[in-house]
Amino acid sequence: MTTTAPALREAGRTPALPFTVALDDGRLLTVHRVLRLLPGKRIVGDAELDGRRVVAKLFIAGCSARHMRREHEGLGALAAAALPTPALIHAGPLAGDGHALLTDYLADAESLAERWALHANRPPGDADALAVLAPAFAMLGRLHARGLLQHDLHLGNFLQQDNRLFVIDGDAVDATHAGSPLSAADATANLALLVAQLPTGWDDQLPALLPAYRAGYPSLDPDPSHLASEIDRLRAARLKDYLGKALRDCTLFRVEQDFRRFAAVVREEADTLAPLVAEPDRWLAAGTLLKDGGTCTVARVDLGGRTLVVKRYNLKHARHALSRAWRPSRAWHSWLEGHRLRFLGIPTPAPLALVEARIGPLRGRAWLITEHCPGPNLLEHLAPHVASGPPPAEAAALRALFGALHRQRISHGDMKATNLLWQDGSIVVIDLDAAIHHRSSRTYARAWRRDRARLLRNWPADSGLHRWLDDNLSSA
């Protein structure tokens, strides 16, 4: 039995799989697995047509013809420029309503985003991480040399099969200037969009990344100051958009709200976390208590063999409850700051869910659910090195962490060594209740001096570790 575009629109985020649609020529396309989905608008799936495995883009909104045409034209522009892209198999209407565009399925291909996920926590400039990024920069140079722009630049739009890199997503390819190299201004702005996807520490590694780009576009040498300003502008815009999504129902997050409750969950975790989000206090009581203070209670919990942390923000008395009722909860604040740090590539346990008890607009207790970081805190980890200073790996991680916080003007507000954990060669920041992203350099400088002083107080002033930190951390 076949389905239709209106039925797929109605199914929203959860079309029943597998499903079959009819093409306008009578052939049947069966989608076995959803790869990407924009509810009511587009479904990208691992599909089968005439016994052949294909990638199907189904455009199911009212403007489906326009979107399919744009995808078709973008793939055509890539092919005309001799740039590797999956072969087009079919493009045309679905029977009745909607459109489909089918391309060859690249068996065993892996996106650079998948490869990057294995290296994202490596120090900026790491050779293996550079090896993942370099092909994307080289391919972007080739696009620009042929006059093509990619307006949706991210590592997921590059697929590697064996040693060959393919560009996908023709919908975002702009061929306005095809046939002649892009101007320096257009190319630099588009290059900045790719760099803005990376952790901020990679901004200092542009001299290591740009040779790959110039291999694809030898005649262009981007102006460093212009490139840096474009990166900052685009990253700020992307971050603002991302943090806005963290508080509304969208592809990345599931948000449910009624008179008595607000809950935001990372969408891909929503089904797994549903029991915990429904009854956070029950799980908190059954977990391993880590902290039980007046303002918060923290426990480590086991959910299906996975270790998570639940933090409840308490209300001490009626006056405290009244003072908090009209403001975003500390869980709300920590949720946003956790996502900010992770977006910027600053290590912190992944924030997975936020729950607030409410009475209409008034907020009560709140809960934050995060990944658990099993590493020791720095007070424990650096205890053997207090006299001599940190080992090389820890020294590099300290410089990287505080360099990133400094560049982004983020203060922590409670820089105890117990809020810094050592895990897999990185320093992971926890307890973001008081973290602030400062718009003003002046207010940040004042907050940083407090953070710095609090960090130094963790160790005796006459110790080698204290002296090393004093010498290596910026004073302003």
N, C-alpha and C positions, 0 to 999 in steps of 0.2 A: 504494500500500500504506500502510495507516495504522499508527501506532504507539500505544502505550498508556502510561498513567501509570507502571506498574511498569518499563517499558522506559526511560522518561525518567529515572526514579530511578536505574536502573542505569547510564545514560550519564553521570551525574555532571555534570562541567563541560563536557563536549564532546558534546552531542547533535548527530547528523548533520543538516545543513541542506540543503535545506528538509525539514521533516517535517510530516506530516498526522495530526491526531487527529479522532476522531468525537465529536460532541456527542450528548447523549442523545436528541435529536429526529431523529437520522440525518444531519444536515448535517455537512459536512466543513470543518474549519478547517485552513488551511495556514500554518505559521510560516516566514517567509523569513529573518528576522534576529533574533538574540537581543539584547535591549536591556539586560536585567539578569537575573542568575541566582543563585539560592541552591541549591546542589547538593542534589538529592534532595527539595527542598521546594517551590521555586517557580521558574517561568520566565516572564519578561515578554518578549513578542516583537512584532515588526512582522509582522502577519499578514493573511490574506485570508479572508473569509467571504462566500459568494454573490457574488463579484466585487467586494466592498466592502473597502477597506483599513481595518483595525481594529488597536487595541492589545489584545493578548490576555494576560491573567494566568492562567497555568495553575498550579493548586494541586495538587501531585502527592504530597504526604505523606499519612500516615494520617489526620491531622486536617484534611484539605482542606476539608471542609464548614464547619468552624468559621471557618477563615481566609477562605473566600469570603464567608461571611455577614457577617463583620466588615468586609470591604472594601465589600460591598454596602450595609451600613447607613451606613458613613462617607460614601460617595458620595451616598446618599439624604439624609443630614443636610446636606451642602453644598448640594445642590439645593434642599432645603426652606428653607434660609437665603438663597436667591437669590445664592449665591456661585458664580462661574463654575467649572465643572468639566466635563471631557469627557462627552458624553452616553452614558448606559448603553445598550448594544445587546442584550446577552444575559448572563444569569447562571444557571448550572445545572450539573448533573453532566456529566462526560465519559462516554462509553460504557464501562461496565465499572468504572472506578475513577477517582478524582480529580474535580476541578471546574474550571470555566472562567468567567472574567468578562471580557467584551469591552466596550470603550468606543470611541468615535469616535477616529479618528486625526487629529490636528491637523496638517495639511500645513504645512510650512515653519515650524513652531513651534520655538522655541529655549528651552532651559532657562536660568534665570538663572545656574545654575552655569557653563554654557558661556559666557555673556556675561561673567560675573565673571572667568573664567580670563584674559580679555584685559585685565583692569584690576587684577588682584590685586596687581601690583607697583607700582601707582601709590601715591604718598604718601597716608597716611590723610587723609581730607577732600577728596581730589581730586574735582572737580565731575563728571567723567565716571563715576568709580567710584560716587559718590553717586547718580547717575542710574540705575545698575543696581540698587542696594540699596533705594532709596526705595519702588518698587512692592511689594517683598516685605514691607517694614515696614507699608505702608498696608494690604495684604491681610491681614496678621496682625492688625492692629487691627480690621478688619471681622470676622474670625473670632471674636475675643474679645468684641466688642460683641454678637454673636449667641449667645454662650455655648459656643463650640466651642474645643477644644484640639487642637493638632497635636503628637503626641508624637515625631514623627520630622522635626523641623524642619531642613531644609537647603535651599540654593538650588536643588538639583536637583528639588525637589518643587513648583517654580513654573515654569510654561511660558508663554512670551510668544508670542502669535500676532498679528502686526501690532502694534496698540497695546493689545491686551487680554491681561490676565494670568489664567491658569487655575491652580487648585489641583488637584494630583493626589495619589494614595496615600490612598485612603479608609480603608485598614486602620489608619492611625495617627490617624485623627480620633476624638476623644472627644466624644460628644454628650450626656454626662451632664447638663450644665447648659444644654442647648439651649433657646432661647426667652427667656433672660434674660442680661444681661451677666455676664461672669466677675467674680469677686472680684478685688480688687487683688492679693492674694497669688498666686492662681492665674495671673492674667494676667502678672504680673511674672516669675514663674518660667518661664513659657513664652516670654516675650519674651527672657529671658536666654539661653535655649537657642539662639535664632537669633543673638544677638550673639556667643555663644561659638564660633560657626563661623568668625568673622572673625579676621584677624590682630590681635594684641593692641594694636597701635597705634590701632585703631579704637575701643577703649574710651574714649579721650579725645574721640571725635567723636560721642558720644551726643547732645549738644545739636543736632547737625546731622541725626541720624537720627530722633530722637523726634518731631519735627513730622509726619513722614510717618505714623508709628504713630498719633498723636493725630488725624490726619485720618480714620482708620478707626474710632477709639474715642475720641471727643472728651471723654468724661466722666472718662477715666482719665489721671492724671499720675503715672507710676511714681516711687516714692521712690528718689532717686539712690543712697543708701548701700545700700539693700536690693538694688537692681538690680545694683550693682557686686559685692556679695558673692555673689549668685547666679551671676553670670557667672564669677567666679573658681572657685566650687565646681564648676560644670558643665564648665568647660574643663579643669580638673584631672582630673575623672573621665573625660572623653573622651580626653584625652591618655594617661592610664594604660592605657585600653583599647586605644588605637591602637598604643602601643609594645609592648604584649603581642602584638598581632597580627603585628607586624613580625618575630617570632621563631617563628611557627607557621603551618602550612599553613591558608590561609583564602582568602576571596574576593579580598583585596588582595595577598597574598603567596603564593608557592610555596616551600615549605620541604621539602628532602630531606635525610635524615640516615642514615648507616650507621656501621659501626665505624671507618671511616677518613676520614670526611668529613662536614662540615655545610655546607649551602648554602641561603641565603635570597635570593630574587629577587623584585622587584616583578612581580606576576603578569602584568600586561599587557606586560611587557618580556621575559618568560621565554623565549619562542621565539626572539626576535631575539638575545638575549644568550647563548643556549645554547652556541655554539662558544667564546665567551670564558670563560664560567663553567667549561666542561669543561677548558680548558687555559690558565689565566691566565698562566702563566709563558711559554708560547710567544708569546702576544700581547705580553707585557711586553718580551720580547727583541726582537721585531720593531718595536716602537713607537719613538717619539721620546723619548729619555731626558730627564726633567726634573730628577730628583734620584737620586743613587746614594750613599746613606750607609750607615753600619753598621746602623742600626736600621730603615731603610726604603728601598725603591727605587720610584720613581714614573716612569711613562711615559705619554705621550699616544698613543692608538691610534686607528686608523680602522676602523670596523666598518660596512661597507656605505655609505660616504659620511658616516657620523656620527662625530663626534669625541668620544671618551670618555677618561677617566683611570683607569688601573689603579695601585693602590698596594699593594705587598707589604710586609708587616711582617716583618722578618727576625729571626732568632735568631743572635746574635753568636757564642756559644760554648755549651758544654754547661751551664755554670752558669746562663747567661741562659735557656736553653731550659727547664731545670728550674724556675727561678723563675716562668716564665710558664705552665707546663703546667697548673696548677690554677686559673688565673684566666681570666675572659673575655679574649679577645685585644683588642689595641688596635683592630683592625678591627671587632670586635663593638661596642666602645664607640663608635667613630666612626659606625658604622651607626645605632645608636640615637640618638646626639646629632644626627646629620644629620636624621633623621626628626623629632626633637623640634623643632629649629629651624624646619623647613619647616612643621610643623603649626602653630606659633605665628606663622607669617608672617615669620620672620626669614630673609633671603636667604642661601642656601647651595646649592652644586651638588647636584642631586637624587641621593641615594644609591640605586643601582640593584641592586646585588648584594653579598653578603657570602659569602666562602668561607673555611672553616677546615679545615686538615689536622688529623686526629685519630688517636689510637690509643685507642679506647674513650673514657674520660672525659678523657684527656690531650690538650691542645691544642698544636699546633705552629705552623708558619707560617700566616699568614692574608692574605687579599687583600680589598680593597675596590674596587668599581667604581662610579664616579660620572659624572654629566654633566661635560663640560668647560666651564669659564667662560673665554671668550677675552679678557676685559677686562684692562687693565693693573693692576698692584698699586699701592697708594697711594703707595709710595715713588717710583715712576716718575711716576704721574699728577699728584701734587701738587708735583713738583720745581719747576715754574715759579712756584709760589705759596708757596714756603717763607717768603719775606720778608713777604708781605702777608696770609697766611691763606687759607683755602679759598674758592673762588667760592660763590655762593649755593646752587646745587644740591647741591654736595658738602657744604656746611655743614648743609643740611637733612637730607641722608642720614646724616651722622655723628650728628646729634642723634637721628634716628629709630632708628638701629641701637643706639646705646648706651642710649637710653631703653628700648627693648624688652628688651635684655639685662638692664638694671637692674631693670625691673619683674618679670621672671621669675627673678631671682637666678641668672643663668647667667654663669659666668666662663669665659674662653677658655683661659687657662693659658700662652699663648705669643703675646701680642698684638704681634707684629711687623707692620710696615706691609706686608710682603710676603705676609702671610696675609689681607690685606683687598684685595679686587679691586673696581674700578669698572666697572660694567656696566649699561647701560640706565637710568641715573639712580639706581641703588641701589648700596650697598656690600655685596659678597658675601663671607661669611666662609668661609674654608677651613681645613683642617688642624685637625680637631676632636679629635685624640687625647687632649688633656688637658682638654677642656671638661667642666665639672661643673655640674649643676643642684643648687643648695644648698638644703637644707631649712631651714637656720638663717640668719637675717639676720646674725648675728655672723660665721659662717664666710664668708658671701658678702662681707661688708664687707672682710674681710681679703684675700680673693682679688681683689676688685675693685681694691683699692689697688695690688696687684702688677700687675694688667692695665693699670691706668691709667699707672703708672710706666713700664712697658715700652713702651707706646704713645708716651708723651712722649719717650722716649729715641731715637726714630727721627729726631728733628729737633733741631737746635741749640737750647739753652735760650734764646738771645737772639733767636731767629727769630720772625717774626709768627705762623707756623703753630703753633709750640710754645705761644706765649702765648695764642692763640685757643683751643686745646684745653684748656689749663690753666684758662681762664676759663669754658669752656662745658661741660666734663664734670664731673659730680658728683664730689665728693671723697670721698664715703662711701656 
